[in-house]
Amino acid sequence: MTFAAGVTRSRRKTNALAQQADWHKLAASDQASILAQLGLTAPQAPPFVGTLQDLLATLAQCTSQRWAERQDALAGKLQQALAACAKKLEPTVQPYSAPARMVRNKAELDAWFEEVRQAVLMKLDAGPVQF
């Protein structure tokens, strides 16, 4: 992945958080607090690669592999931000991760839906469920 592509990907992910309806229900101070807790307050500046010397200096600070790792970590941090948002709005919210599966046909899809449905139904008595 190029540095520019990584920056674009970061912005898309961060914008996805801002587009969540629940995120807008939070007070600005709560949004800022969650972002600060997760280290998301200042967006990562794109690396400066104007000249060969600039590129070498940038790579000395952060390799392209490390840059890609940072971008991958962002997805997890944004998911944590959404979970914190849900917990603030609904203190009894229960996180749920649907099981990962490879679905090859309609019967397998129906079985997966039913498994997820039953798991969520069991949790609903204790409060809302967040995917």
N, C-alpha and C positions, 0 to 999 in steps of 0.2 A: 504494500500500500504506500502511496506517496504521501508526503507530509500534507500537501494541499488536500488530498482526498480525506485524510484523517481529520483535518480541521473541519471540512464540510460535513463529515459524518458526525462529529461532535456537536456541531450546531444543529443538525437535524434532530439528534437525540435530545438535546436540551430544549429545543422548540417543542418536541413531543410532550415534554413535561408541562410546559406552559399551556398547551392545548387541552390538557385534562380538565374536565369540568370541575372535579373535586378540588383541584389545585386552586382554582379561582374562588372557591368558597372559604379558603383560609384567609385570615388577616395577613396583610403584608409582613407584619413582624413575625408571624409564625412561619411564613414562607422563607424569610431571611434566616430565621433560626435553623430551620431544617437544612437549608443550603449550606450554612456555615458549619453545622455539625458534620456534614458529609464532605466538606472541603470543595464545595461546588460554587463558592461565591465569586471567584474570579476565573473567567474562562481561560483556558490554556492558550497563550499567545502562539500564533503560528511561527514556526522556525524561520529565521532569516536566511535565505539561500541566494542572495543576489549575486555574489561572486564565489569563485572556488574557495577563497579564504573564508568567506562567510559560512559557506557550507561546511567546511572542515571544523570551524569553531562551533557550529551548531551540533555537528555529530559528536564532537568531543564532550558536549554537555548532555546529549541524549541521542542514543543510536536510533536508527529507524525501527529496529525491533522493539526497543523500549517505548518509542512513540506509539507503535501499534498496540503494545500492552496497555498503555495509558488509555487508548481509545476503547479497548475492550473492557477495561475496568469501569469506564464511564457508564456503560449499560447497567452494571450492577448497582452503582451509586444512585442512578436515576430510579431504579426499581426500589431501592431503600427509601428514597425521597417520597415516592408514591405510597409506600407502606406507612411511613411516618405521617403523611398527610391523612391517610385513611384512619389511622389510630387517633389522630387529633380530632377528626370529625366524628368518628364513631369509636369511642373507647373500647367497646367490646368486639371490635372487628377481629376476625380470625383469618390469617393468611392461608391460602390453599394453592398448592402447585399441582396442576393436573399432571398425571403420569405421562412421561414421554413414551411414545409408541410409534412404530411404523405401521401404517394402516394400508392394507393391500386391496381391500374390497369393502363393500357395503356392510357385510356382516361384522367385520372387524371394527368398522367405524361405529356401528350401532352398539357393539359390546363396550367400546371405549366410552361412548357417550353415557351409557348406562352406569358404568363404573364411576365416572365423574359425578353423575347425577346423584347416585346413592351416597357417595362420600360427602357431597355438599349438603344434601338433605339431613344427614346425621349431624352436621355442624350447625345448621340453621337454628336449631332450638336454643343454642347458646349465644346467638347474635349474628350479625351480618358476616358474610364471607367475601373476601377479596381474592381475586385471581391475579 
